[in-house]
Amino acid sequence: MQALDLFAPEAQQVAPGAWYFPGWLTPEQQAALVAACRDWGRGPAGFVVPRMFDGTPLSIRSAYLGWYWHRDRYSRFADADGQVPVRLFPPLLETLARRAYAATCAATFGADDDYAPDSAIINWYGPDARLGMHQDRGESAAAIARGWPVISISLGDSALFRFGNTATRTRPYADLTLASGDLFVFGGPARMAYHGVPKVYPGSGPRRLALPGRLNITIRQSGF
């Protein structure tokens, strides 16, 4: 089982451009968001097993909103033939993203009238799921250069989140336990930091969510 901390974690800036806000969502907000994810994840453009660039399947399942990720590119369609449109990016996630941006990036980089989140990836982690160290580089070069953030919301089981540096998959990195309702944001100088999930803690999530495993929602501005 996951070790219990004596003191509740506090909000912190993990690195320049990276922020951690534990307990950012209330239990009621978490429950509403889990229910929304269940709806967004239904077919025909629902959860799938994503694959690496070489075709290797990952251990997570993913659903896409706004833009669909096809291993090497974003598309407005969930299938290669352009017959199944991706689900629309929902106003609820735009509201949460703007709230997160205002609490983090805006205070450091200033208000950005061009900030317009338009896509999200919902990842579901089972008890044995992992995600290796990687960079989020699928968005446009302009969006990445601008430093528009990746906004990450955790729901359900806690997970060990490893947040690294922009040059290598190895040290230095910081390990954090992300619990249900936690927020993690990285942009600006931290936008291209390597990050991953080495471990999930099964059964550690709030019982009221009735959620097996962990959901992680990452919201971004594609720049497309």
Residue, then its C-alpha position, 0 to 999 in steps of 0.5 A: m500500500q501507499a505510505l501515508d504522509l504525516f502532513a498534507p502536501e502543500a502547493q509548490q513550484v517544482a521547477p521554473g515553469a512547473w507547479y503542483f497544487p494538491g487537492w485542487l478539485t473538491p470531492e464533488q468536482q472530482a465526481a462530476l469530472v469522472a462522470a464526464c470522462r466516462d461519457w467522453g470515453r464512449g465510442p465510436a471515438g472512445f478509449v483506445v490503446p495508444r501506440m509508440f512511433d514504432g507501433t509498440p502498444l502502451s499499457i494505458r488507454s487513451a481518449y482524445l478531445g478536440w484533436y486526435w493523436h495518431r502516433d505521429r500527428y494530430s487529426r480531427f478524425a479518430d480513424a485513418d479514413g476520416q469517417v469518425p470525427v473526434r469528440l469536441f473539446p468540452p467547455l468544462l475542460e476549457t474552464l478548468a484550464r483557464r483557471a489553472y493557467a490563471a493560478t500558475c503561468a499568468a502570475t509568472f509570464g503575464a496574462d496571455d490573450d492568445y491562450a486558448p486551450d483546444s485539446a485534451i488527452i484522457n489517459w486511464y491507468g490500470p494497476d500495472a500501467r506505466l508511462g515511460m519518460h517522454q516529452d509532449r512534442g505533438e503540438s505545433a512548433a509555435a505552441i511549444a516555443r510560446g511555452w503554452p502549458v500542459i495542464s494535468i488533472s489526476l483522478g482516482d488512484s494515486a500515482l508516482f509522477r516523475f518530472g525531469n529536465t529538458a535535456t535527458r530522460t535521466r536525472p535530475y528529476a523530482d518524484l511526486t505522488l499525485a492523488s485524486g484532485d491534484l493539479f500539475v502544470f508545466g509550461g514556459p521553460a519547463r514545457m519540454a521537460y521529460h516526465g513519466v509515471p513509473k507506478v500506480y498505487p492500486g486501491s488508493g483513490p477515493r471510494r466515492l468515485a467508484l473508479p478502478g485505476r487512475l484517470n489523468i487529463t492533460i489539456r493543451q493548446s495545439g497551435f493548429 
